[in-house]
Amino acid sequence: MDHEGFGRSSKTSGTSDIASRVEDLKAAMALVQRETGRGKVHMFGESSGAIAAAAFAQAEPDRVDRLILAAFTHKGEGAVEIERRRAHIEELRANSKRTRDAAMIRSIFTRHPSLYDPAMVDALVNSEMPYGDTVPSGSYVNLPLTDPTRMRSPVLMTRGEWDGNSTDDDLLEFFRKLPNGDRQYVILPNTAHSQVFSKNRLAVVRNEEFPRRAGAGGELSFVIAWPS
């Protein structure tokens, strides 16, 4: 599913902030329920997708059976990349779009180049550039955007040891406030922010067996993931 302003979805003047992404997910869930008969799903989100998934679970707790937050950001305190964005916060607030050209995409993976396959980076650039070199600017403005006390489902959080968009202190503050005792916090070695694109991506897959280990069976999973 492409949120407003991304990929094949409509390009508008909106910022595709997290609140609007929650509305996108509500609309998508109506389609999922109509097509499958299931009103409750496992939900996985990475990066800003994790923020959106958490915000949806906060708004619609009865629709999420299990929640996986990969490369999540809560307040972003002490995180190098979030501090860099905060230095340009007024520019982000004043513009509905930000640059995401080939150079910007490559820069995500050159912070820790040994963790990624260059062929993957080339493939990602080639797949994204047909949709333009800008994306909406609203995903990381005005953090925090989620309240862990309002999420009732079991939660798995995975953080790469070199993730510049978060710190363990910040995420563990969020983790400790989750009301469901069925929760896990995992630090992935040799991994940075973009977990599912890394050479060590199988570590993400192994940890995301969490729903099956917990006996959730063949229930529907809903994936929302993209790099920042």
N, C-alpha and C positions, 0 to 999 in steps of 0.2 A: 504493500500500500504506500503510495506517495502522498505525503501531506501537501496541503495547499502551498504552492510556490516551488515544489520540488518535482523533479522527474516529469512524468506525464500529466501531473495534475495542473489545474489552472494556475496561471501566473497572474497574481492580483497585486494590489497595493498593500496588502496585509503583511505583517511581520512574521506570521506563522509562529506566534508565541505559544507557550505551553498550554495556556487556557484554550486557544483555538485548536490545538492538536488534540486535546481531550474531547472537544466537540467532534473532530474528525473521527476519533476512535469510537465515540458513541454511535455515529452514523455507520461505521464499519461493523460494529457489533450487531446492529440491527440486521445488516445483510448476512452476517455469519449465522445469526439465529434463524433467519428465514430459510437459508440454504441448508443448514445442518440440523436444526431443531435444538441446538445447544445454546443455552443462555449464559454459560459460565465457561471460562477458558483458562488455560495456563498462559501467562503472558511473559515474554522475554523482550527486554529493550536494552540497547547499548548506546552509551554516550547520551546525546540529547534524547534519544529514543528511550533510555532508561528513566530520564526525568519525566517524559510524557507518560510512560507506563505507570510510574509511581503516582503521578497526578491523577491518572485515570482510576487506579486502585483506591485512591483517596476519595474520589468523587463517586465511584460506583463499586463499593466494596463487595457487593453481592454478585458482581459479574466476573470476579477474578478468583480462580481456585488456588493457583500458586503463582508467585511472582519472582522473576529472576531479573536482577538489576546488575548489568555488566557495565563497567566504566562509568558508574554513576557519579554525579556531583551533587552535593547537598548545599552547603554554604560556599564552598570553594575557598575557605580560609587557608592561607599558606600554600595554595597551589599555584605553581609558576605560570601556567597558561591562563588561569582565571585572573590572576593579578595583571597579566599583560592585557587582557580584554578590558579589565576595569580601567586601565589607563586611557582607553578609548571609549569609555562608556557613553559620553555625550554624543560622540559620532554615531554610535550604534543606535542610540535613542532617536537621533535626528533623521536616520535613514532606514527605510524599510528593507533595504538589501545590503548585503556585504559581499565582497569579492570571494569567489571560490573558483579560481581559474586553475589551469594545470600546475602552475608554480606553487599555488597555495596547497593543493592536494599533495604534491610531492613533499612539501615542507613538513607535513604531518608525519611522514615516514622517515625523514632524514634526521629527526631529533635523536633516534636510536636506530640507525640504519642496519645494524647487524641483526635486528629482530624481525626484519621483513625481507621478502623475496622481491628483488627489483622487477621481476616479470609481473608480479601481482600489482605493483604500483602502476606500471604501464597499462595493464588491463583495466584498472580502476579509472585512470585518467581517460582512456579511450571510451569507456562506457558512460562516463558522466558528462563529458564535454558537449555531446550533441544536445544537451538540455540547457546550455548556456553557462556563462562564467560567473554568475551571481546566484546567491540563495538568500532567503529571508533572514533577517537579523535578530529575530526575537527569542532564540532558545536559551540564551545565557544572560539575559538582562534581569536585574532585580532578584538575584538569588537571596534566600532559598525560596523554592517554589512548591515544596512538598512538606507535609506534616506526617511524620512516621506514626504518630499515635492514632491516626485515622485509617490505617491499613490493617485489615483483620486477617488477611491470608498469610500462610507461611511464606517466608521470603529467603531467597538466596542472593547474596551480594558477592560479586567477584571483582577484584581490583588488581590490575597489573602492578608489579613492584616498582615499575618506572613510570607510572601514570602521572603526568604533569597537570591533569585537570582535577585532581583530588589529593587528599592526604588521608592516611589511616586515622588520624585523630578526628578529622572532620566526619568521615564516614562512620566511624565507630560511635560517635555521638548520636547519629541517626539510628544506627543498628540497635543500640541499647534501649531506645525508646519504642521499638516495635513491640506491640502488645502480644503477638503470638509467640509462644515459646518454641515453636517449630521454625527455627531460623538458623542460617549459616552465613559466616563471613569467611571468604577464601581469598588469600593473596596468591596470585599466579606468578611463579618465577619466570624470568626471561621474557617478560611481557610488559608492554607499555599501554598506552590508552586504547588503541584500536585492537582489541583482543581477538576478534574473529578474523582479522586480516593478518595476524602474526604467524611466524613460523611455528610458534608454540600453541596454535589455535586448538589442537586436540586436547590441551589441558582445559580449555573452556568447555569443550564437548563433554569431557568426562565429568566435570562438575555439574553440567546441566542435565545429567542423568538423575539429578535430585528429584524431579517429580515422579519418575518411575520407582526409584528406591523407596520413596515414601508411600508407594502403593496407590498412586493416582490412576494407574491403568491406562486405557487408550483414549483419554479425554483430549479435547482439542487444544492445540497450542497455537498461539497467535504471536508472530515474530515481528518486532519493529526495531530495526537496527540500522545505523549508518554512522560513519565517522564524523567528528566535528570539523 
